[in-house]
Every structure is written in C-alpha cells, then in structure tokens.
Amino acid sequence: MTLNEKKILIVGGAGFVGSNLAHYIIENYNPQKIYIIDNLLSSEKINIPMGNNVEFLEGSVSDDDIIKSIREDIEYVFHLSCYHGNQSSIANIFDDHQNNTLTSLKLFNRISDFKSIEKVVYSAAGCAVAEKTFDSANATDEDASVSLFHDSPYSISKLIGEMYGNYFFQKNDMPFVKARFQNVYGPREILGAGKWRGTQHTVWRNVIPTFIFKSLNNEALPLDNGGKGTRDFIFVDDVVKGLIQCALIGNPGEAYNLASGKETSVFELAKLINSITGNTTPLDLKKARDWDRSGKRFGSTRKSKEFINFEAEVEIDEGLNKTIEWTKNNLDLIKKTMAKHQNNLKEVTQYLKN
C-alpha cells in the first residue's frame, strides 16, 4: 500500500505535527492532492507546504460551510486538529469543546459514509489513558483501563474523539484508527503561533520548545514540581512515520501508541537542553501545578512494533540537537509570532529587543 496518487485530507495541517506530515508526504510520495483544513487558531500559514497538489482551506471543521466543502472522493484522512494544551482547555472549557469535541463529531459524521476512504487516522492522546501516578510508572498499553476522572477538558475531549470515531466505525464501518501520541517535539512547533487563547500558554507551549527558547536566552528553566514528572518524548519525524504506518497498515478499530517507550524526567530534560545550548543559569524549581496529577508516564511500544512495524528511531539527544538548531535558524519567526501577543502578555516583550 502507498500514498502515491492518493487524495489526502489533513485536518490541522498547518499545525506542528500536521505540517510535518504534509511536508513528509510530498517529499516521499507522489500524492494526487493534499487538502489542508486549519483555522490557524494555534498554527501559522508559513508551515504549509507550497505546491500545485496542495490546497489550503482556512476554517474549522466545526463550521458547516467548511464541513460541506470536504470532497467525497478523498481516500485518506488525518484528523490532527485540536484545542492545544491542557491549561488552555482549563481556562477556556467551551473553546475546547468547540475546537476538540465538536470538530471530531462533525468531521466523522460528514465522512463516515464516503465510499472512497481507505483509512481515517485520529491523533489520540496517550495522557488521557495513562495512570495518574508519581510512583514508578509502568508502560501504558493501548488496552489500559480509562478513568472517568480527568485533570483537564483537553484530556476528556481527546477521549470523546476516540469514542465518536469508534461509534462511526461500528455504525458505518468507517475505517478508523487511533494513533496515541505521547509528548511530541521537533521543528515547526512555533511559540506563539496562532491567535490569543486567553492564557500565557498561547505563547509558552509544550515543555521542550519553551525550555529551548529560554535556554538560548540564558534564562532559568522553570520546572513544575521540581521536574519530578517523567514523559515519553518522541521526535516529530518518528510520529509522522507512525501516522503513515497507521494509515497504510493499521487495523480499523484499533489504537496504536506512537511512543519511544523511554521515560525521561523533566529535570533530566532541562539539564540536557542546557548542556547543549551552554546555558549555565540554575534551574528554577517550582511547586506542582494545582490541577496536574499526571506525574510519571511512558507508552508501551509492543503493539506498534508487532502490528504496524513502527519503532521510534531518533534518540532524545539527537532530536533535541535538531530542534535546537531549527530554533536558532527560526528565531526571527518565533519572535514575530510571540510579538502578536505582546499586548496580552507583557512577559513576551523582553524577547523583542533585538
């Protein structure tokens, strides 16, 4: 199976993961057409690849006009859009519903009867099924039990997306596959990308791009709960390859972890980033966030290795070096996107002096 000569829809294709996926497909396959839908809420047009076989539509699949415009002859769908981040969802719970839950329902309802579709791949969240613990963590399997108690609307929304997909898989035989992301990092994750979403986390996003930017500016890296938490950090190139494996050989109805299978503490992560950048400023050890009970976690790789032949290849030191180099080469772009929010976030202005 291949993506050559296929019509592909990427919802959220201007975002961090979606744009890397679009670029990879163009560079390694010969798709007939890539349709990208993105409302640019947390992304930038600059991420979208150029080409006669790329068509971009700005808007959300929660909008009726956008959803009706989706062609019925598409063959692969990657649903990667979301209301980015746990803390943004806590601050804006209805925006999270509009851009996480409702988007999944409307998209799946629209495409569930399309006869041409070969696979629908959904970006599920590994954090939504991982055990909440600060003790020793066990690798989270795809069939792990799911709690009814969650730390954030984001976590809830991502699970509901899985459930809606499962519903249309059972009802309409929609060929639905769940790709469970762990903590993805890498190039094209732009601090401040998109529109203001009410909190500082519009700018300060996932831990790695935040740490890298601050480290390059010789600042203290802020470690919530002293950096005791652990995560499964996986490089975006590996995630893209995993998404394609899910599309080509993933079994409909199944979930597959896109994970490194390796547990890294935030404390060790911070030290590694500072070592690469040469930042000697001491770490800023902070108290635990009052909402966060997700201490230590990492994903099992067993099922993905066995059934979709997926295994992460990029070690964290290699991935960090590549991401730091990309950040250095794109500092002007990053500062420009951060500057859009300077009236909302005074903290940003100190980075705009140069």
VOKETOR-141441 format. One line per field, with one value per residue (C-alpha): residue number from 1; residue in three letters; x, y, z. Coordinates in Angstrom, 2 decimals. Example, Ala and Ser with C-alpha at 12.3 -4.5 7.8 and 13.67 -1.06 7.14 Angstrom:
2
resi = (1, 2)
resn = (ala, ser)
u = (12.30, 13.67)
v = (-4.50, -1.06)
w = (7.80, 7.14)
% end
This chain:
354
resi = (1, 2, 3, 4, 5, 6, 7, 8, 9, 10, 11, 12, 13, 14, 15, 16, 17, 18, 19, 20, 21, 22, 23, 24, 25, 26, 27, 28, 29, 30, 31, 32, 33, 34, 35, 36, 37, 38, 39, 40, 41, 42, 43, 44, 45, 46, 47, 48, 49, 50, 51, 52, 53, 54, 55, 56, 57, 58, 59, 60, 61, 62, 63, 64, 65, 66, 67, 68, 69, 70, 71, 72, 73, 74, 75, 76, 77, 78, 79, 80, 81, 82, 83, 84, 85, 86, 87, 88, 89, 90, 91, 92, 93, 94, 95, 96, 97, 98, 99, 100, 101, 102, 103, 104, 105, 106, 107, 108, 109, 110, 111, 112, 113, 114, 115, 116, 117, 118, 119, 120, 121, 122, 123, 124, 125, 126, 127, 128, 129, 130, 131, 132, 133, 134, 135, 136, 137, 138, 139, 140, 141, 142, 143, 144, 145, 146, 147, 148, 149, 150, 151, 152, 153, 154, 155, 156, 157, 158, 159, 160, 161, 162, 163, 164, 165, 166, 167, 168, 169, 170, 171, 172, 173, 174, 175, 176, 177, 178, 179, 180, 181, 182, 183, 184, 185, 186, 187, 188, 189, 190, 191, 192, 193, 194, 195, 196, 197, 198, 199, 200, 201, 202, 203, 204, 205, 206, 207, 208, 209, 210, 211, 212, 213, 214, 215, 216, 217, 218, 219, 220, 221, 222, 223, 224, 225, 226, 227, 228, 229, 230, 231, 232, 233, 234, 235, 236, 237, 238, 239, 240, 241, 242, 243, 244, 245, 246, 247, 248, 249, 250, 251, 252, 253, 254, 255, 256, 257, 258, 259, 260, 261, 262, 263, 264, 265, 266, 267, 268, 269, 270, 271, 272, 273, 274, 275, 276, 277, 278, 279, 280, 281, 282, 283, 284, 285, 286, 287, 288, 289, 290, 291, 292, 293, 294, 295, 296, 297, 298, 299, 300, 301, 302, 303, 304, 305, 306, 307, 308, 309, 310, 311, 312, 313, 314, 315, 316, 317, 318, 319, 320, 321, 322, 323, 324, 325, 326, 327, 328, 329, 330, 331, 332, 333, 334, 335, 336, 337, 338, 339, 340, 341, 342, 343, 344, 345, 346, 347, 348, 349, 350, 351, 352, 353, 354)
resn = (met, thr, leu, asn, glu, lys, lys, ile, leu, ile, val, gly, gly, ala, gly, phe, val, gly, ser, asn, leu, ala, his, tyr, ile, ile, glu, asn, tyr, asn, pro, gln, lys, ile, tyr, ile, ile, asp, asn, leu, leu, ser, ser, glu, lys, ile, asn, ile, pro, met, gly, asn, asn, val, glu, phe, leu, glu, gly, ser, val, ser, asp, asp, asp, ile, ile, lys, ser, ile, arg, glu, asp, ile, glu, tyr, val, phe, his, leu, ser, cys, tyr, his, gly, asn, gln, ser, ser, ile, ala, asn, ile, phe, asp, asp, his, gln, asn, asn, thr, leu, thr, ser, leu, lys, leu, phe, asn, arg, ile, ser, asp, phe, lys, ser, ile, glu, lys, val, val, tyr, ser, ala, ala, gly, cys, ala, val, ala, glu, lys, thr, phe, asp, ser, ala, asn, ala, thr, asp, glu, asp, ala, ser, val, ser, leu, phe, his, asp, ser, pro, tyr, ser, ile, ser, lys, leu, ile, gly, glu, met, tyr, gly, asn, tyr, phe, phe, gln, lys, asn, asp, met, pro, phe, val, lys, ala, arg, phe, gln, asn, val, tyr, gly, pro, arg, glu, ile, leu, gly, ala, gly, lys, trp, arg, gly, thr, gln, his, thr, val, trp, arg, asn, val, ile, pro, thr, phe, ile, phe, lys, ser, leu, asn, asn, glu, ala, leu, pro, leu, asp, asn, gly, gly, lys, gly, thr, arg, asp, phe, ile, phe, val, asp, asp, val, val, lys, gly, leu, ile, gln, cys, ala, leu, ile, gly, asn, pro, gly, glu, ala, tyr, asn, leu, ala, ser, gly, lys, glu, thr, ser, val, phe, glu, leu, ala, lys, leu, ile, asn, ser, ile, thr, gly, asn, thr, thr, pro, leu, asp, leu, lys, lys, ala, arg, asp, trp, asp, arg, ser, gly, lys, arg, phe, gly, ser, thr, arg, lys, ser, lys, glu, phe, ile, asn, phe, glu, ala, glu, val, glu, ile, asp, glu, gly, leu, asn, lys, thr, ile, glu, trp, thr, lys, asn, asn, leu, asp, leu, ile, lys, lys, thr, met, ala, lys, his, gln, asn, asn, leu, lys, glu, val, thr, gln, tyr, leu, lys, asn)
u = (0.00, 1.13, 0.06, 1.14, -1.60, -3.94, -6.23, -5.39, -7.13, -5.13, -7.31, -4.95, -2.39, -0.86, -0.06, 3.12, 2.52, 0.16, 2.59, 5.46, 3.20, 2.26, 5.88, 6.93, 4.22, 5.15, 8.86, 8.49, 5.35, 3.54, 0.07, -2.52, -3.78, -3.33, -6.24, -5.41, -8.07, -6.91, -8.45, -5.00, -6.06, -2.71, -0.79, 0.75, 0.36, 4.14, 4.13, 2.00, 3.97, 3.67, 2.72, 0.12, -1.05, -1.70, -4.99, -5.49, -8.86, -8.83, -11.52, -12.71, -14.47, -16.95, -18.24, -20.98, -19.64, -16.20, -17.52, -19.73, -16.76, -14.92, -14.77, -16.34, -13.52, -10.81, -9.01, -7.03, -7.98, -5.65, -7.54, -4.82, -6.52, -7.18, -7.53, -3.92, -2.99, -4.34, -4.05, -5.69, -8.62, -8.97, -9.06, -11.47, -13.58, -16.17, -13.47, -12.01, -15.41, -15.79, -12.33, -11.82, -15.08, -17.35, -14.74, -14.34, -18.09, -18.78, -15.83, -16.58, -20.28, -19.51, -17.04, -18.47, -20.35, -17.68, -17.09, -13.58, -11.99, -9.32, -8.36, -9.18, -6.33, -7.07, -4.45, -5.44, -3.75, -1.64, -2.02, -5.78, -5.32, -2.10, -2.24, -2.05, 0.95, 4.09, 5.33, 7.18, 5.37, 4.51, 4.39, 0.85, -0.65, -3.32, -5.90, -5.26, -8.39, -9.70, -10.60, -13.74, -11.82, -9.57, -7.34, -8.43, -11.15, -8.48, -7.98, -11.74, -12.16, -9.47, -11.15, -14.54, -12.91, -11.86, -15.38, -17.06, -14.64, -15.38, -19.10, -18.89, -16.56, -19.26, -22.21, -20.89, -17.74, -15.67, -12.04, -10.99, -7.54, -6.37, -2.74, -1.99, 0.54, 2.99, 4.96, 5.86, 8.60, 10.64, 10.87, 7.87, 6.46, 6.34, 5.96, 3.08, 1.67, -1.95, -4.38, -4.52, -6.31, -6.60, -3.54, 0.26, 0.20, -0.75, 2.97, 4.61, 3.51, 4.95, 7.91, 10.63, 10.14, 9.69, 12.85, 14.87, 13.85, 14.53, 17.80, 19.03, 18.32, 20.33, 17.27, 16.36, 14.22, 11.01, 10.43, 6.95, 7.08, 10.86, 10.92, 10.00, 7.50, 8.51, 7.32, 7.79, 9.37, 9.16, 10.59, 8.10, 9.74, 9.07, 5.45, 4.93, 6.21, 3.94, 0.92, 1.64, 2.01, -1.37, -2.85, -1.33, -1.48, -3.31, -6.31, -9.62, -10.97, -7.54, -5.33, -1.56, 0.89, 3.30, 5.86, 9.59, 8.96, 11.56, 10.92, 12.71, 12.32, 11.67, 14.63, 16.99, 15.46, 16.22, 19.81, 20.30, 18.94, 21.11, 24.13, 23.55, 22.95, 25.62, 23.15, 24.64, 21.72, 20.47, 17.16, 14.04, 12.43, 8.74, 5.81, 3.48, 0.65, -2.56, -4.50, -1.91, -1.85, -0.16, 3.29, 5.10, 4.23, 5.52, 3.97, 4.31, 5.80, 4.95, 1.75, 3.00, 6.18, 4.26, 1.29, 2.28, 6.06, 6.62, 9.55, 10.90, 14.42, 15.51, 17.14, 16.33, 19.80, 19.73, 16.19, 16.99, 20.06, 17.94, 15.21, 17.67, 19.31, 15.90, 15.03, 18.27, 17.57, 14.00, 14.38, 13.11, 9.95, 9.41, 9.87, 7.46, 4.73, 5.31, 5.08, 1.47, 0.53, 2.63, -0.44, -1.78, 1.44, 3.98, 6.38, 6.93, 8.27, 11.71, 12.47, 11.70, 14.54, 16.76)
v = (0.00, 3.54, 7.17, 7.68, 9.21, 9.42, 12.26, 13.08, 15.35, 16.68, 18.49, 20.67, 20.55, 23.95, 22.85, 21.39, 17.70, 18.20, 20.38, 17.95, 15.19, 17.19, 18.02, 14.38, 13.03, 15.48, 14.71, 10.92, 10.13, 11.48, 12.34, 13.40, 16.05, 17.12, 19.09, 21.02, 22.45, 24.63, 27.58, 28.88, 29.08, 27.70, 27.48, 29.58, 29.53, 29.52, 25.85, 24.80, 23.32, 25.01, 23.15, 22.64, 19.49, 21.30, 23.08, 25.04, 25.98, 28.29, 27.45, 24.90, 21.63, 22.67, 25.26, 23.95, 25.64, 24.10, 20.64, 20.66, 21.54, 18.27, 16.25, 12.81, 11.27, 11.66, 8.44, 9.14, 11.43, 12.53, 14.33, 16.20, 19.43, 20.20, 23.00, 22.91, 22.18, 21.12, 24.52, 26.40, 23.98, 24.59, 28.35, 28.12, 25.00, 25.96, 26.84, 23.40, 21.85, 23.89, 23.01, 19.49, 17.65, 19.27, 19.14, 15.37, 14.75, 16.90, 15.55, 11.88, 12.35, 14.00, 11.42, 8.23, 7.24, 8.24, 5.16, 6.09, 6.37, 3.79, 5.00, 7.69, 8.31, 10.24, 11.86, 10.46, 11.45, 9.00, 11.18, 10.53, 6.82, 6.85, 6.04, 9.07, 8.39, 9.91, 6.45, 4.21, 4.22, 1.20, 1.41, 2.32, -0.29, 0.52, -1.52, 0.26, 0.98, 4.53, 6.57, 8.71, 11.36, 13.69, 16.70, 18.77, 19.25, 18.58, 15.05, 14.47, 15.84, 13.62, 10.56, 11.64, 11.93, 8.29, 7.32, 9.15, 7.50, 4.10, 4.83, 5.54, 2.55, 0.30, 2.07, 2.89, 0.74, 3.92, 2.61, 4.42, 4.06, 5.77, 6.97, 7.61, 10.42, 10.74, 14.01, 15.04, 17.61, 18.90, 21.55, 23.67, 23.95, 27.75, 29.52, 31.98, 30.53, 31.41, 33.56, 34.62, 31.94, 33.67, 32.49, 32.68, 29.18, 30.73, 31.57, 29.13, 25.80, 22.35, 21.93, 21.36, 24.46, 26.58, 25.22, 25.59, 29.21, 30.19, 28.25, 30.00, 33.27, 32.10, 32.03, 29.76, 26.88, 26.63, 23.11, 22.49, 20.16, 20.36, 18.45, 15.16, 14.23, 11.93, 11.79, 9.77, 12.29, 11.34, 13.24, 14.53, 12.71, 9.42, 10.40, 11.26, 7.83, 6.24, 8.12, 6.85, 3.29, 3.66, 4.83, 2.14, -0.99, -0.06, -2.27, -0.32, -0.05, -0.40, 2.01, 2.18, 4.02, 6.32, 6.22, 5.96, 3.62, 5.55, 7.53, 10.86, 13.14, 16.83, 17.55, 15.47, 17.01, 20.53, 19.60, 18.07, 21.13, 23.48, 21.28, 21.52, 25.29, 26.12, 27.78, 27.88, 29.63, 27.48, 25.67, 27.27, 24.57, 25.39, 23.88, 21.40, 22.81, 22.58, 20.80, 18.30, 14.80, 13.18, 12.62, 9.83, 8.06, 6.48, 4.43, 0.75, 0.07, -3.64, -3.48, -0.88, -2.87, -6.08, -4.90, -1.74, -2.22, 1.09, 1.85, 5.29, 5.78, 9.24, 9.29, 12.27, 13.86, 13.72, 15.07, 17.90, 18.90, 19.04, 21.03, 23.48, 24.04, 24.67, 27.10, 29.03, 29.27, 30.48, 32.87, 35.83, 33.91, 32.79, 36.30, 37.63, 35.18, 35.93, 39.66, 39.29, 38.73, 41.43, 43.46, 40.37, 39.09, 41.61, 38.78, 38.47, 41.95, 41.31, 38.95, 41.54, 43.96, 42.53)
w = (0.00, -0.70, -0.62, -4.23, -6.40, -3.40, -2.33, 1.29, 3.80, 6.77, 9.31, 11.31, 8.51, 9.32, 12.86, 14.27, 13.54, 10.60, 8.64, 9.22, 7.93, 4.82, 4.03, 4.52, 2.23, -0.52, -0.19, -0.07, -2.07, -5.09, -3.75, -6.27, -3.87, -0.26, 1.15, 4.32, 6.62, 9.51, 11.34, 12.35, 15.98, 17.14, 13.86, 11.08, 7.29, 6.89, 7.95, 4.95, 2.03, -1.34, -4.48, -7.18, -5.41, -2.09, -1.44, 1.79, 3.23, 6.24, 8.77, 11.28, 10.53, 13.21, 10.68, 8.40, 5.26, 5.81, 6.56, 3.44, 1.27, 2.01, -1.19, -1.19, -3.23, -0.56, 0.30, 3.48, 6.36, 9.14, 11.93, 13.82, 14.85, 18.50, 21.03, 22.04, 25.62, 28.98, 30.64, 27.77, 27.96, 31.70, 31.11, 28.14, 28.51, 25.87, 23.34, 23.99, 23.26, 20.07, 18.76, 20.13, 20.73, 18.16, 15.40, 15.79, 15.80, 12.74, 10.77, 11.45, 10.80, 7.45, 6.15, 7.70, 4.51, 1.98, -0.19, -1.30, 2.16, 2.88, 6.37, 8.93, 11.39, 14.59, 16.83, 20.22, 23.48, 25.44, 28.54, 28.55, 29.25, 31.31, 35.02, 37.30, 39.49, 40.97, 41.93, 39.49, 36.15, 34.05, 30.27, 29.21, 26.89, 24.32, 26.24, 29.55, 31.57, 31.26, 34.32, 34.45, 36.39, 34.38, 35.02, 32.04, 29.42, 26.79, 28.10, 28.14, 24.61, 23.16, 24.65, 23.30, 19.87, 20.15, 21.20, 18.31, 15.91, 17.42, 17.08, 13.35, 12.93, 14.37, 12.77, 9.30, 9.00, 8.88, 8.76, 11.93, 13.53, 16.72, 16.87, 20.55, 20.77, 23.62, 24.09, 20.55, 19.89, 17.00, 14.24, 13.19, 16.73, 16.86, 20.19, 19.97, 16.74, 16.04, 17.99, 21.62, 23.66, 27.00, 28.91, 28.76, 27.28, 23.95, 23.89, 26.29, 24.87, 25.33, 27.62, 25.01, 22.79, 25.91, 27.51, 24.31, 23.77, 27.37, 27.41, 24.26, 26.09, 29.12, 31.36, 34.23, 33.03, 35.13, 36.47, 37.87, 40.87, 40.71, 37.43, 39.11, 36.43, 33.57, 29.99, 26.82, 24.43, 20.76, 17.80, 15.25, 12.32, 14.09, 14.78, 11.11, 10.08, 12.68, 11.35, 7.86, 9.14, 10.88, 7.58, 5.41, 7.57, 10.79, 11.56, 11.70, 15.23, 16.82, 18.77, 18.38, 20.62, 18.83, 21.60, 22.20, 25.11, 27.12, 30.30, 30.73, 33.73, 33.11, 35.38, 33.21, 30.08, 31.34, 32.17, 28.72, 26.91, 28.97, 28.26, 24.51, 24.49, 27.06, 29.42, 32.94, 34.67, 37.58, 37.15, 38.66, 40.82, 41.27, 43.16, 41.48, 39.38, 41.41, 38.65, 37.48, 38.95, 35.96, 37.38, 35.58, 32.36, 29.17, 26.41, 25.57, 22.13, 21.92, 19.86, 17.37, 16.73, 16.17, 14.13, 12.22, 12.17, 13.92, 16.17, 17.09, 15.74, 16.91, 20.35, 22.52, 22.36, 18.55, 18.42, 20.80, 18.79, 15.61, 17.35, 18.90, 15.51, 13.90, 16.70, 16.19, 12.47, 13.06, 15.99, 13.96, 13.03, 16.62, 18.00, 15.37, 16.36, 20.03, 19.30, 18.17, 21.79, 23.43, 24.43, 26.18, 27.66, 28.91, 29.52, 25.78, 25.18, 26.70, 23.80, 21.14, 21.87, 19.15)
% end
